[in-house]
Amino acid sequence: MRSLLAAFAALALLLSACSSEPDLSRAPADLSAPIEPFEATATLQSPDGQLNIELGIDEFERPRYRVTRSIDGDHTTLLQDSTLGLEGSSFSLSRGLRIESVTEPQTVTDSFDLPTGKARSSTITANQQSLALRSDAEPDLALTIDLWASDHAVAFRYRVDGETGTGSDISIDIERSSFAFPEATETWLQPHDAPSVAQPAYEMPRESGGTVDDPRPAPYGWTFPALFRNEAGWALVTESALADGHAGSRLGSTVTDGEFVIGLPDPAEGNTIGDPASTGELPWTSPWRIIITSPDLGDIAESDVVRHLSPPAADDDFSWVEPGRVSWSWWSDHSSSRDPEKLRPFIDLAASLGWEYSLIDANWDSFGDEALLDLVAYADERNVGLMLWYNSGGPNNAVTEAPRDRMSDPQIRRAEMARISALGIRGIKVDFFHSDKPPTIRQYRDILSDAADHQLMVNFHGATVPRGWSREFPNLMTVEAVRGAEIYSFDLGYQNLAPRQNTQLPFTRNVVGSMDYTPVILGDTVRRRTTNGHELALSVVFESGLQHFVDTPDAYLGQPNEVVELLGAVPSVWDEMQLIDGHPGTHAAIARRNGDTWWIGAINGTPETRSIPLDATSLGGIVDPGSAATVVCDAPLLGPDEEQTDPAPADLLAIDNALPQELILYPYGGCLIRVDG
């Protein structure tokens, strides 16, 4: 919810212009000196032997690593020699180091069953190895670097034990981790937001078509996940296992010869509340730094490594968590959540389509507890659960949307959760966090923990990108952290960006966790370039444990019967995902399975017509070509021998009952398909 964005746009620009460029990289002075390739002390291979992460000490006694892939028997460089290390005000573990010991590689297997995500069940096998390092200058501290490699990802993390100059507490002021990509590596990067009244919220447009040699300036760095491609394959860089005391990191603003470094949160984030440094007691463990990589883009899109490298839930009983589809009134009428009578038609919409939930957005507290009780009873009679919106503030933001000050103080928060849970409320949407500093990271985690105690599902908006918490807290259903459909309300230029951006998200933001884009605009409330076929397909292309359908009852129930049936049937829970075809910025065709039923969503982000074959090769055995299906695509404006140069009218759809040999995606168009098992 961004009802304040327009009002605060000028203020955000002023704040950005008045602040000096932050030093997010803080690279050591001697990095500019010529460096010889280090000699690897340890080389960890993936289980299939194709991916290698090597670690050693360079000529300046600094730990460094590189990542290579075996292609036709040759080692091809994915990441060149990149730096490692940690520094604090009272210690340095980034230079003057020696490797004391190296463990033997071990094969580890990790499995989980979770209510949301690309697949409810997932298993991964990887090799793991640890290196113990010491510095004569820091005899009381021990640094361990853990390496991890699966067939499609490598990762590393730090562990520190002992005592610092200040005792058993540790503060990480600088992390020297870097990602040095070879020359001409292509990039798909999202600049990080400048701190402001409503930022950072991970909503900047993602750039494409650049290279690491000359990335466009980003004064506040680039957000995770960051996508790259070179001759060794695709690489998506991100992090996972963000615990209490950790800061959420990003790629820093300074890039030298293709080398990106870790950056910390800007001091101005979150209303200047909190220190950006990661802190904790020894022994201390960092988040995992992850590079998801493969020559096949499908392995990136389908990866669940972020959750596999996250700790499991402490409590196994999350059987009460139920993902679902959600109706939402705020997008089409920003004042609707103040008026119970405007909310009832959206509850009726959810009931008529068999959707599980309806969301009551900002300022609902203005109509009082009695009206809320009436709405709960009204929804309960129709077998629809209700969700409530909250402002996260507290001191971390100045946004006045209400209710606020109920999610920042622990005692007040738990009392409010107990109250609404007793009323039968099923979940909460918490908005406007605006910081990746440790105090805000702790607030996210405390909200999830307290909500679990009261059997409330959680949706974060105005929030940081997912970092694996949905495994540790399975009641985390979805996170915004995307320039989603609500931006149509505030940015007239969004219609030009949306088609291209929509085809980037399956390979970037949605890889790392459920994404609350709020898709499927079928009416004429806003101007858009995307067709109705494109919009319908987003219900499958985008994964979210709570899929908020953005449009009005009339826009949905006025569709052809076959479309209404699909809207009521499309799941928000999946057992399997497969990329059929795609490329960031041009197109995406994704298949998802729920039980025995496969769903296919395909979208075109360009003004040119595109065809995608649906043959035995492209379908990968998931379904047979020509299977019985419900197929909804954009209808052609012209005859078969005429060139289609303009998008079809948004409301013009073609409906068929068999899987075609190829999908024709008209300009900015798309298709939604259900193939029954």
N, C-alpha and C positions, 0 to 999 in steps of 0.2 A: 504494500500500500504506500503510494507516494503522493498523497494529496497535497503535500507541502513543497514538492519539487519545483513547481513553477514559481511559487512565491519566493523560494530561496535561491533560485538560479543565479540572480545577480550577486547575492551575498557570497555564494560559493565561488564565483569567478573572482570576486574581490579578495577573498581570503587566499585563493590560489596565487593571485598576482602579487599579493603583499608578502608572501612567505618566500624565503630564499630556498633554493633547491636543496633538499636534504641529502646528506651523505649516507646513502643506504648501503653502499658496498663496503666502504672503509677498508680498502685493500691495503696490504702491507707495502711499504715503500719499495722493497726489493723485488716485487713482482715484475718490474720493468726490466730487470737484468736478464741477460740471455740465460736460458735454462736448458740444460742437456736432458734428454729423455731419461727418466729414472729407470733403475734396474728393479724389476718386480721381485719382491720377497714372497708374495703370495699371489696365486692365480686361482680364482674360484670360477668353475665352469657351471653352466646350466646343466640340468639332467640330460638333455639331448646333446650336450657337448658343443653347441653352436655359439653360445653367448659366453663371453669372458669378462670378468672384472678383475683387474690387476691392481695391486697396491704395493708401494715401496716408499723409500726415503730418497729425496732428491739431493742435489749438491749443496743446498742450503739447509740440510737437515730438517726438511719439512715433509710431512706425509702427503703423498699424492696418489691418484688413482687414474686409471683409464678404462674404457669399455670398448671391446672389439667384438665383431661377429665373424664367424667362419663362413665364407661364401666361396664355393668351389675350391675348398682347401686353403684359401688365402684368408689372412686376418684383415678385415676391413674395419677402419676406425669409425666408431660411432661417436665416442667422446675422446678427445685428446687428453694429454696429461692435465689433470685438474687438481686443485688444492683441497686440503682437508685441515681441520684443526679448530680449536676453541680458545677464546681469550676472555678474561675478566679483568676487573680493575686490580685484583691482587694476584693474578697468575697468568701464565701463558702456556698453552698446550698446542701451539701451532708451529714451533720451530725448535731447533736444538733437541730433536727427538730421536730416539733409536727404538728399533723393534726388538723387544725382549723375547717374545715367544709367539708362535703361530699354532693354532689348533688344527687338527686334522679336519678336513671337510666332512660334514655330516649331512645325510639326507633327511629332510623333515617333510611331513605331510600335514596339511591343515585343512580342516573341513568345517563347514557351518551350515545350519538351517535357520533362515531368517524370514520374517514375514514380507520384506520388501526387497527391491533391487532387480537387477537383470535376471537373476535366477534365485529362487528361494533356497536351493541347495547348491553348494559349490565345494569342490575339493581341488587342492593344488599341491604339487610336489616341488620342492626346491632343495638346493644345496646351501649350507650355511657354514661360515667359518669366522673365527675371531682372531684379532691380532692385539697383543698387549704392548703398549708403548710407554716409555719413560723419558723424562728429561732431567738432566743433572741440575738444572736450575729450579726444578720443582720436585724435590725428592719425596715430598709427602703426598704427591698426587699420582695416581695411575690412570692412564687413558686406555680404554679398550675400544676398538672399532670393529663392529659386527658387519660382516658382508653376507648378502643373501642373493641368490640367483635362481630364478625359475626359467622356463623355456622362453618366456616373453617379458621378463622384467629383471632388473637388478636393483638392489637397494643397499643402503648403509645407514648406520646410526652410531652415535657415540655413547659410551658409558664412562663415568668418572667416579672414582672412589678415593678415599683418603681424607686429607684436610687441606683447606686453603689457608691463606694468611688470616682469614677471618673466622676460622674454625670449620664447623661441619656444614655451614650454609654456602651455597654457590650461586653466583650471578653470571650468566653468560652475556657479555656485552657485545661480543663480535663472534660470529661463526665464519670461518674461512672456507667453508664448502663452496666449490665452484663447479660449473658445468661448461667445459671448454669444447665447443663444437668446431669441426673442421671448416675451412674456408668454403663459402658458397652454400652452407647448410640453409635450407629454406625455413621460414618461420611463420607461425600463426600465433601472434602474441596479443594479449589483452592488457593495455596500460592500466596500472593501478589507479584508483580514484584519489584525487586530492582530498585531504580532510576538509569537511565542511559540515554544515548543519545536518545534512542527510547522507553523508558519505564517510568512509568507504562502504559500498554495498555490492562491489563486484559486478557493476552494471555498465562498465565502459564497453563500447563496441570493440570487437576483436579485429585486429588488422591481419591482412594476409598478403602474400606475394612478396614479402621482404626476405632478406637474408641476414645471417649473423654478422656479416661484414659491415652492414650499414643499417642497423635497425632504426626505426623512427624514434626520436627522443621521447622518453617517458620519465618525467622528473621524479615520479614516485615509484618507479620500477614497474614490473609486470606481474600480474597475478598468476597463481597456480590455478589450474594446470596450464603449462606452456607446451605447445606442440612444435616439433621440429622434424625435418626430413633431410637425409643425405644418402650417399650411396650404400651405407650400411642399413638403411631402413628408416622407419618412422620412430620417433621418441617423444613420449609425453612425460614431462617432468612435474612432479607434485610431491606432497608429503602426507604422512599418515601417523596415527597414534599420538594425537595432540592431547597431552594430559594437563592436570592442574599445574600451574607454574610456568607452562610453556607459552611462548608467544607464537602466533600464527605468522609464518614467514612468507616471503615472496622472492622473486628475482630482483636484485638491486638495480639501480638506475644506470650504473656504469658498466659498459661492456668494452673489453679490450681484446681485439683480435679474436672475436667470437666467444670469449670467456665471460659467462654470466656468473654472478656471485649471489649468495644468500643475502637478503635484506631484511631488516627488522621493521616493525611498525613505526610510523611517523609519530613523533611526540605529540602532535596536535590532534591525533585521533581520539575519538571518544570524549570530546569536550576537554581535552588535555588531561583527563583522569588516568593515572597509572603510569608506571615505568615500562618502556618497551622491552627491557631485558628479561630473558627467561631466568627464573629463579627456582631454587629448591634446596632440599637437604641431600647430602651425600649418603649413600651412593645415588647418583643422578643419571637418568637416561634420557637421551634426546628423542625427538620424533624420528621416524624413518624418512630418509630422502630417497625418493623412488624415481626410477626411469623405466617406464613401460615401453617396450620396444619390439618391433617386428618389421620385416619387409612387407607384411600383409596388414593393411589398415584395419581389417576386420579383427585382428588380434588386439588392436588398441581399443576399438569400440566395445568389444565383448569382455574386456578385462575386468576382474573384480579384485585385483591385487591390493587396492587401498583398504578394503575390508579384511582381506586375509592377513595383512600386517597390522591389524588393530587387535587390541585385547578383547576377549569374549566378555559377555555380560556376567556380572557377579551373581545375578539371580536368573535362573533358567526359566522361571515361570512368566512368560510374556504371552500366554495363550489368549489373553484378553485383547491383544493388539489386533485390529482388523483393518487392513488397508481398504481403500474404497474410492468411489467417485463422489464429487462434491459439487453442488450448485452454489453459485456465488453472486450476490446482488450488487456488490459495491462497484464492480467494473462498469456496468451499464448505468448506474445511478449512485454517485458518490455519497449522497445523503440518505440512501435507503436504509442503512444500518441504524439510523436514528428513529425509524418508523416501523413498528411491528407489522402494520398492515402491508407495507411494501415487501416485507420479508416472507409473508405467507405464500405468495405465488411461487417463490423459489423453493420453498419446502414442498409445495405441491408438484413442482417440476421434478424434484428428486424422487418423490414417491411414484410419479407416473412412469418414469424411466427405470425405476428399480435401483437408483443410486442410493448409496448408503448414508450420505451426509449432506448437510447444508451449513455454510459458514456465515456467521454474523460478524461483520467487520467493525472497523473503528467507530467509537462513540456510542456504542450500544448501551452503555451505562446511563445515558441520558433519559431512557424511557423507563427506568426503574425496575425493581425486583419483581413486582407483581406482573408486569407485562412480560418479563423474561420467563416467569413460571408458566404463564399462559402459552408462550411460544414453545416451551419444552413439551408441554402436554399436547399441543397441536401437532408437533413433529412426532411425538411418541405414538400417537394414534395412527400415524401414517408410516410407522416403522422407519423413521428418518432420525438419525442422530445429529445433534447440533455441536458446532465448534464455535469458540469465542476468540476474538482478537484482543491482544494486549500490547501496550507500549512497554518496551523493556526498561525505560528510564524510571527512576534514578538519575544520578548525576552524570551518566555517560552520554545523555543527549538532552537537547533543549526543545524537542518536538512536543507540541501540546496535545496531540491527538490522544484521546482517552479511551479506556482507563489506563492511567500511568501510575507509577509508584506502587504497583502491586507485584512486580516481578523482580525488584532489585533488593529489597530487604528480605532476608531469609524467613523471618518469622511471619511477616505479612504475606509473603508468597505462599508459604505452606498453608496458612489459614484460608487464603483465597482458593487454593486448589482443593482443599477439603470441602469448602462451601459449594463450589460449582460441581465437583464430583458427586456430592450428595444430591444435587439437583438432577443429575443424569447427563450432564455435559460430557461429551466424549473426547474432546481434545481442545488444544489451544494453539493459536497462531501468535507468535511473539515477534515484534517488529522493532526496527531502528536501533541496532546495536552499535554500528559505526566505529568499530575498533577491533584490532587483532592483538591488543596488548594482553598480558597475562590476567589482569583482573576481569576483563570481559570474557576471555576463554573460560575462566572459572565460573562466571555467571551462566554461560551457555550450559556447561556441564552440570551445575547445580540445578538449573531449571529442569534438565532432562532427568536427573536423579529424583528430584522432588515430584515431578510429574509421574514418574514410574510408580512411586509410592502411593499415588492417588489414582492410578490406572487412567492416566490422561495421555493421549497421543499428542505429539508436538510437531509444529511446522514453524520453521524460522524464516523470517523475512528481514530485509535490510541487513543481511547477515553475511558471515564469512562462508567461503566455499566448503563443501563437505570434506572432512579429513578422517573418515572411518568411524565416526561416533555411532552410526546406525547399527554397528555390530555390538559395541559396548552397551548401547542404550537402544534396544530394538523398538522403543516407542518413538524414536525420531523417524518420522515418516517422510519428510521432504524438507528441502531448503531452497530458498529463492536463489540468490547469488547469480542472477542472470538478468539481462535486459529483456524482460518478458512482455507479455501482451498489454500490461497496464501502461507501458510507455506510450502506446498509441494516444492516451489521454493527454500527454504532456509534451510530446515531440512530434510535430507534423512531418518531420523528415524520417520518422521511424518506418513509415511504409516503404521507403526505398531501401532501408537497411535490412528489414526483417527477412525477406526471402533468402538472401545470401547468408545472413547470420544463422537462420534455422538449419541450414545444411552444414554449418560448422559445429554446432552444439553436440551432435552425437559423437564427435571425435575429440571433443575437448571437455566442456563443462559436465555433460551428462555421463562421461566415463567415470567420474570420481564419486558419483552419488546421485540419489533422487533429486530431480530438478522441478521446482514449482514454477514453471513458465506460465501457467494458466492459459491453455491453448483453446482452439476451436471456435473461431469467430465465424458465424454463418449469417449474421444480419448486416445491416448497413449503419450501425451505430458509429463506426469510424471509417475513414478512408483507408484502403489497403490495396496492395498489389497482389497479394496472395489470393488464389481462387478458393472456392469452397472445397474442391478436391484436396488442395494443399492443406487447408485448415483441418479437415477431417483426418487426414493422414497423421497430423501431429499427435493425435491421441495414442498412436502406436510408436511413432518415431521417438517421442520424448517419454522417458520413464519417470514416474513419480508415484510414491506409495499412496499419496492422496492426490488424485488427478482432479484439480479444480477446473471445471468447464466454465468458460468465461462469459458466455452470452446469455440472452434472455429466454424465458419460456417460449415466447412467440417465435424467436429465431430457430429454436430447436424443434418444437412440436409442429411447426409449419413446413418442415421438410417432407420429401416423399416418404412413404411408409417404410421402404427398405432402409432409408437413412435413419429414420427414427428408431427402427429396430436395432441397427448397428450401434447407435448412440447409447441405447440401453444395455447392450450386450458387451461392449468393449471393456476388457478387464483393466484393473490397475495392478494386478498381481501376475507375475510371470514365472515360468519354470525354465525358460531357455530363450536365448537371443542369438540371432545370426545376421551378420551384415551380408546383404545380397549384392549391393553395389554402392559406390559412393566416393566422394572426394570433398574435402572441406571447402565450402564456398560455391560448389556447383550443384551437387545432388546427393541424396541419401535414400537408399531403399533398405529397410530393416524389417526382418521377420522376428516375431516373438510368439512363443507358445504358452498357452494356458491349458493345462490338461492335455486333451487330444486335439485341441483346436489351435490352428496357426492363424496369426494375424499379420498382415503385411502393410506397412505404411511407406509410401514413396513420395518424395517431394523434389521439386525442381527450383533451384535458387537463381536461375538465369532467365533472360528474355528470349532464349532460343528453345525450340522444341527438342526434347531428348527422348530417346528410346532406351529401355532397359530390357534385355532378354530374360524371359522366364523359362529357361530350358533346364535340362538335368544338371548341367554344370553350375549355372548361377544359383539354382535352388538348393544345391548341395545335398539332395536327398531328403530335404525336410518334407516336401510334398511332391506329388507327381505333376508334371506339366499337364494342363488341361483338366485338373481336378474340379469337381463341383465346388462353386464358391459364390459368395456375394461380392461383386466387384463394383465399386463406385469410383469413377474417374471424371475428370472434366470432359465435357462434350466438345467436339471440334466445331468451330464456326464455319469451316470451309469443307469442300469436298476432298476426297483422298488424294487427288492429284494436285491440289493447290497447297501453297506454302502457308503454314500457320505462323504469323509473325507477331500477333498480339494475343494477350491472354483472353481466354473465354470469359464471358460475364461470370461473376462470382457465383451466381445461383444456377448456372447451367451445368447439369450433371448427366452423365451416362451411366446406366445401371445394367449389369450383366450378371449371368449366373454360372459362368465357367471361367477358369483361370486362363487368360490369354497367353499366347506365345511370347508376347512382349508388351510391356507397359509403354504407352505413349504419354509422356509428361509434357503438357503444353507449357508455354511461358509462365513461370511462377506457379505452376500447377502441381497436381498430385493425385494420388489414388489411395483409397482405403479398401482393404480386401480381408474377408474372413473365409478361411478354408476349413470346413468342418472335417473332423477326424472320423 
